[in-house]
């Protein structure tokens, strides 16, 4: 198992980091000012996207790109450090056409779209001329269990008809969002039958301007208002042609699972990038800020925070890189083990971010709560990550179920490690 990034990936990482230093960071105050003034996306964003594409820093996340599709083909492992670098700046990923949820949607379309769907939706996404959203979460049910979903889709002649409500749908408020990939329960099918529970959902491609689609609101996340939106959407008898079914009827659950693996690696690596920046800010602040006659860096508890943050970041990175490597080499792992790995990194990344950023905010004092640093936004994202793409509890359950399944297969194998009185009276027995 080798986590070494290829020379090409290392070169791209240096190139991307230099690009961010040269072009993105000088525009960062202007980006925030534009968003504050209601100009989103800022007018200079398209110029930066064009420049990134010209430099080959485009669609870095999709290893299966075809020759006629724009982008740079990187494995999950090689893409990981680039995602980490992008994570340090909230809007950086869009410049390189690597924003969620577009990345996951492009992966879905790349794997399952018909030629006509590829032409209409995938190619504009790959060229960065449109944005998209993935509509799964719902307000009235625990959406981490897809069998709960209440939004329905039914076949009616040559059409598909959707009804229901979704919320916290990222990206819908972006002015360039044109496509919703909607996860819905097949209307009329028995959701209680064990053999159908994971075969009763479908994915439908819905243009955002379709009659009956209503964007109710852009929901703030812990009072942070994201300009791209985390929106509530109502579908009132929304009718689209039947050829807008993505993949097979009833295959929605399996497709959603296929979408989540690489996407969670991306999320986790961006999180690690934010934690690295939080630690860098905190250590510099600790060296500069004085309290009771000493720099904060002189205090044992602050030193402990810094040390723990470094150790935890490095631990998390190694776990995520291992998961990325396994995704690149699925033959090296059983599917259940790989799913457990993906679940594990999601829990680890969320906990890491809330701890590391919280320590950094404490070192900064009141400034850590202000918009003057990115820490408050990072903390908000970290808290949300405990719920995004499924709550921690669901992922912990997945890891535990895998561990227990392994234990059942080897039940009794640990008996030799006991030292009961009966065993101690028994003479050694060599097998």
C-alpha positions in Angstrom: 0.0 0.0 0.0 1.7 3.1 -1.3 0.3 6.6 -0.5 3.0 8.4 -2.4 1.5 10.8 -5.0 2.7 10.5 -8.5 5.3 13.1 -9.8 2.6 14.5 -12.1 0.2 15.0 -9.1 3.0 16.6 -7.0 3.7 19.0 -9.9 0.0 19.8 -10.2 -0.2 20.4 -6.5 2.6 22.9 -6.6 1.1 24.6 -9.7 -2.3 24.8 -8.0 -0.9 26.2 -4.8 1.1 28.8 -6.8 -2.1 29.7 -8.8 -4.0 30.3 -5.6 -1.2 32.4 -4.2 -0.9 34.5 -7.4 -4.5 34.9 -8.4 -7.1 33.7 -5.8 -5.8 35.1 -2.6 -5.4 38.7 -4.0 -9.0 38.4 -5.0 -10.3 37.0 -1.7 -11.3 40.3 -0.1 -13.0 41.4 -3.3 -14.9 38.0 -3.4 -16.2 38.6 0.1 -17.1 42.2 -0.7 -18.9 41.3 -3.9 -20.9 38.6 -2.1 -21.7 41.0 0.7 -22.9 43.5 -1.9 -25.2 40.9 -3.5 -22.9 40.3 -6.5 -22.7 36.5 -6.8 -20.8 35.1 -8.5 -18.3 38.0 -8.6 -17.6 39.4 -12.1 -13.9 38.3 -12.0 -14.8 34.6 -11.3 -15.2 33.7 -15.0 -11.8 35.2 -15.9 -10.2 33.1 -13.2 -11.9 30.0 -14.4 -10.7 30.6 -18.0 -7.2 31.1 -16.7 -7.3 27.9 -14.6 -8.6 25.9 -17.6 -5.8 27.3 -19.8 -3.3 26.2 -17.3 -4.6 22.7 -17.1 -6.1 23.0 -13.6 -9.6 21.9 -14.6 -11.8 18.9 -13.7 -9.0 17.3 -11.7 -11.2 14.9 -9.8 -12.6 12.5 -12.5 -10.2 9.7 -13.4 -12.4 8.3 -16.2 -12.5 11.4 -18.4 -12.7 10.5 -22.1 -10.2 12.0 -24.6 -12.9 14.4 -25.9 -13.8 15.6 -22.5 -12.0 18.6 -20.9 -9.9 18.1 -17.8 -7.0 16.4 -16.0 -7.3 12.7 -15.2 -6.2 12.0 -11.6 -6.8 9.1 -9.4 -8.5 9.6 -6.1 -5.1 9.4 -4.3 -3.5 11.9 -6.6 -6.4 14.3 -6.4 -6.5 14.2 -2.6 -3.7 16.8 -1.9 -5.2 19.2 -4.5 -8.6 19.0 -2.8 -6.8 19.7 0.5 -5.2 22.8 -1.0 -8.6 24.0 -2.4 -10.2 23.5 1.0 -8.3 26.5 2.5 -10.3 29.0 0.4 -14.1 28.5 0.4 -14.6 29.5 -3.2 -11.4 28.0 -4.7 -13.0 24.8 -6.0 -15.3 26.6 -8.3 -12.4 28.2 -10.1 -11.1 24.8 -11.0 -14.5 23.3 -11.7 -14.2 21.0 -8.8 -17.1 22.2 -6.7 -19.5 19.9 -4.8 -22.2 18.9 -5.7 -21.1 19.2 -9.3 -18.3 16.8 -8.9 -20.6 14.0 -7.7 -23.2 14.8 -10.3 -20.6 14.7 -13.1 -19.5 11.4 -11.8 -23.1 10.1 -11.9 -23.7 11.4 -15.4 -20.3 10.1 -16.6 -21.3 6.6 -15.4 -25.0 6.3 -16.1 -26.2 9.0 -18.5 -27.5 8.2 -22.0 -25.7 9.9 -25.0 -28.4 12.5 -25.2 -28.2 13.2 -21.4 -24.4 13.5 -21.7 -24.7 16.0 -24.4 -27.4 18.1 -22.7 -26.1 18.0 -19.1 -22.6 16.5 -18.7 -20.8 18.4 -21.3 -21.9 21.9 -20.1 -21.0 20.8 -16.5 -17.5 19.6 -17.7 -17.0 23.0 -19.4 -18.2 24.9 -16.4 -21.0 26.8 -18.2 -23.7 25.5 -15.8 -24.0 24.4 -12.2 -26.1 21.6 -10.7 -27.6 20.3 -7.4 -28.3 16.9 -5.9 -31.7 16.7 -4.3 -32.1 14.0 -1.7 -32.5 15.3 1.9 -36.0 16.0 3.1 -37.4 17.9 6.1 -39.8 15.4 7.6 -37.8 12.2 7.6 -34.4 11.0 8.4 -32.9 11.1 4.9 -29.9 9.0 5.9 -32.3 6.1 5.5 -33.4 6.4 1.9 -36.3 4.1 2.5 -37.9 7.0 4.4 -38.0 9.3 1.4 -41.4 10.8 0.8 -40.8 12.6 -2.5 -42.3 10.3 -5.2 -41.9 9.7 -8.9 -44.4 7.9 -11.0 -44.6 6.9 -14.7 -47.4 8.5 -16.6 -47.4 7.8 -20.3 -44.2 9.3 -21.8 -43.6 11.4 -18.7 -42.2 11.1 -15.2 -44.1 13.1 -12.5 -42.5 14.1 -9.2 -44.1 15.4 -6.0 -42.5 16.2 -2.7 -40.3 18.5 -0.7 -36.5 18.6 -0.4 -34.3 20.8 1.8 -30.7 21.7 2.4 -30.0 21.2 -1.3 -26.6 22.8 -1.9 -26.0 24.9 -5.0 -29.6 25.7 -6.0 -29.2 29.5 -5.3 -26.3 29.7 -7.7 -27.4 31.8 -10.7 -25.9 29.2 -13.1 -27.7 26.2 -11.5 -29.7 24.6 -14.3 -30.0 21.0 -13.3 -31.4 19.0 -10.3 -30.7 15.3 -9.9 -33.6 14.3 -7.8 -33.7 11.1 -5.7 -37.3 9.9 -5.4 -39.2 6.9 -4.2 -41.0 5.0 -6.9 -44.7 5.7 -6.4 -47.0 2.8 -5.5 -44.2 0.3 -4.7 -44.2 -1.5 -1.4 -41.5 0.1 0.7 -41.8 -2.6 3.5 -40.9 -5.7 1.6 -37.3 -6.5 2.5 -36.3 -7.5 -1.1 -37.4 -4.2 -2.5 -36.2 -1.7 0.1 -33.0 -0.8 -1.9 -34.7 -1.1 -5.3 -37.6 1.3 -4.9 -35.8 4.6 -5.7 -35.0 6.3 -9.0 -33.0 9.4 -10.0 -34.5 11.9 -12.3 -32.9 14.8 -14.2 -35.0 17.9 -13.6 -34.3 21.3 -15.2 -34.5 23.9 -12.4 -36.9 26.0 -14.5 -39.5 23.2 -15.0 -43.0 24.2 -14.1 -44.0 23.1 -10.6 -40.4 23.4 -9.2 -40.5 26.1 -6.5 -37.4 27.2 -4.5 -38.9 28.2 -1.2 -35.9 29.6 0.6 -32.1 29.6 1.0 -31.6 28.2 4.5 -28.7 29.6 6.5 -26.5 27.1 8.3 -25.8 28.1 11.9 -26.6 31.6 10.8 -24.1 31.4 7.9 -25.8 32.4 4.7 -24.1 30.6 1.8 -24.5 32.5 -1.5 -24.7 29.3 -3.5 -27.5 28.2 -1.3 -28.7 25.3 0.9 -32.2 25.5 -0.4 -35.7 24.1 0.3 -37.5 23.1 -2.8 -41.1 22.0 -3.4 -42.0 19.7 -6.4 -45.7 20.1 -7.3 -46.7 17.5 -9.9 -43.4 18.3 -11.8 -43.6 16.6 -15.2 -40.5 15.8 -17.2 -40.0 13.5 -20.3 -39.4 9.8 -19.4 -36.0 10.0 -21.1 -34.8 12.2 -18.2 -34.6 9.1 -16.0 -31.0 8.7 -15.0 -29.9 5.0 -15.1 -32.5 2.3 -14.5 -35.8 2.5 -12.8 -35.3 1.4 -9.2 -31.5 1.8 -9.3 -31.4 5.1 -7.4 -30.1 3.7 -4.2 -27.2 1.8 -5.7 -26.3 4.9 -7.8 -26.3 7.1 -4.7 -23.9 4.8 -3.0 -21.6 4.8 -6.0 -21.6 8.6 -5.9 -20.7 9.0 -2.3 -17.3 7.3 -2.0 -15.1 9.7 -4.0 -17.2 12.6 -2.9 -16.5 11.9 0.8 -12.8 11.7 0.1 -13.1 15.1 -1.5 -15.0 16.5 1.5 -12.6 15.1 4.0 -9.5 16.3 2.2 -11.0 19.8 1.9 -11.7 19.6 5.6 -8.1 18.7 6.3 -7.0 21.7 4.3 -9.1 23.9 6.4 -7.7 22.3 9.6 -4.2 22.9 8.3 -4.9 26.6 7.8 -6.6 26.8 11.2 -3.5 25.4 12.8 -1.2 27.7 10.9 -3.3 30.7 11.9 -3.5 29.5 15.5 0.3 28.9 15.9 1.2 32.3 14.5 -1.4 34.0 16.7 0.0 32.1 19.8 3.5 33.5 19.0 2.2 37.0 18.7 -0.6 37.4 21.3 0.4 38.2 24.9 -1.6 37.5 28.0 -0.5 38.1 31.6 3.0 39.0 30.5 3.6 35.9 28.4 2.9 34.9 24.8 0.1 32.4 24.5 2.7 30.0 23.0 4.4 29.9 26.4 1.4 28.3 28.1 1.3 24.5 28.5 -2.4 24.2 27.6 -1.9 26.1 24.3 1.1 24.0 23.5 -1.0 20.9 24.1 -3.7 22.2 21.8 -1.2 22.8 19.0 0.4 19.4 19.5 -2.9 17.5 19.5 -4.1 19.4 16.4 -0.9 18.4 14.5 -1.2 14.8 15.6 -4.9 14.5 14.8 -4.6 16.2 11.4 -1.8 13.8 10.3 -3.7 10.8 11.6 -6.9 11.8 9.7 -4.9 12.5 6.5 -3.4 9.0 6.6 -6.8 7.4 7.1 -8.3 9.4 4.2 -5.4 8.7 1.9 -5.7 5.0 2.7 -9.4 5.2 1.7 -8.6 7.0 -1.5 -6.0 4.3 -2.4 -8.6 1.6 -1.7 -11.1 3.4 -4.0 -8.4 3.4 -6.7 -7.7 -0.3 -6.1 -11.2 -1.9 -5.3 -9.8 -5.3 -6.0 -7.7 -5.0 -2.8 -10.7 -4.8 -0.5 -14.0 -6.4 0.0 -16.9 -4.0 -0.8 -18.2 -4.1 2.8 -14.8 -3.2 4.1 -14.5 -0.4 1.6 -17.9 1.0 2.6 -16.8 0.9 6.3 -13.6 2.8 5.4 -15.6 5.5 3.6 -17.9 5.8 6.6 -15.0 6.0 9.0 -13.3 8.9 7.2 -16.5 10.9 7.3 -16.8 10.6 11.1 -13.1 11.3 11.6 -13.1 14.4 9.4 -16.1 16.0 11.1 -14.7 15.4 14.6 -11.3 16.6 13.5 -12.6 19.9 12.2 -14.7 20.8 15.1 -11.8 20.1 17.5 -9.0 21.8 15.6 -11.0 24.9 14.6 -12.4 25.3 18.1 -8.9 25.3 19.6 -7.8 27.9 17.0 -10.9 30.1 17.8 -10.0 29.9 21.5 -6.4 31.1 20.8 -7.7 34.0 18.7 -10.3 35.0 21.3 -13.1 37.2 20.1 -11.5 37.7 16.7 -12.1 33.9 16.1 -15.9 34.6 16.2 -15.7 37.4 13.7 -15.6 37.3 9.9 -12.1 38.8 10.0 -10.7 35.3 9.9 -12.1 32.2 8.2 -12.3 30.3 11.5 -16.0 30.9 12.2 -17.0 29.8 8.8 -14.7 26.7 9.1 -16.3 25.8 12.5 -19.8 26.2 10.9 -18.8 23.8 8.1 -17.3 21.4 10.6 -20.4 21.3 12.7 -22.5 20.8 9.6 -20.2 18.0 8.4 -21.5 15.9 11.4 -24.8 15.8 9.5 -23.9 16.2 5.8 -23.9 13.1 3.7 -25.4 11.2 6.6 -25.0 11.8 10.4 -22.1 10.5 12.4 -24.3 7.9 14.1 -25.2 6.2 10.8 -21.6 6.0 9.7 -20.5 4.7 13.1 -23.2 2.0 12.8 -21.8 1.0 9.4 -18.3 0.7 10.8 -19.6 -1.3 13.8 -21.7 -3.7 11.7 -18.7 -4.5 9.6 -16.6 -5.1 12.6 -19.2 -7.3 14.2 -19.7 -9.2 10.9 -15.9 -10.0 10.9 -16.1 -11.0 14.6 -18.9 -13.5 13.8 -16.8 -15.2 11.1 -13.9 -15.7 13.6 -16.0 -16.3 16.7 -13.9 -18.2 19.3 -10.5 -17.4 17.7 -9.5 -15.1 20.6 -10.2 -17.8 23.3 -6.5 -18.7 23.5 -5.7 -15.3 24.9 -7.8 -16.0 28.1 -6.0 -17.1 31.3 -8.8 -18.6 33.3 -7.9 -20.9 36.2 -9.1 -23.9 34.1 -6.8 -22.9 31.3 -3.8 -22.4 33.6 -4.2 -26.0 35.0 -4.3 -27.4 31.4 -0.9 -28.5 30.1 0.3 -26.7 26.9 -1.2 -28.2 23.8 0.6 -27.7 20.5 -1.5 -27.8 17.4 
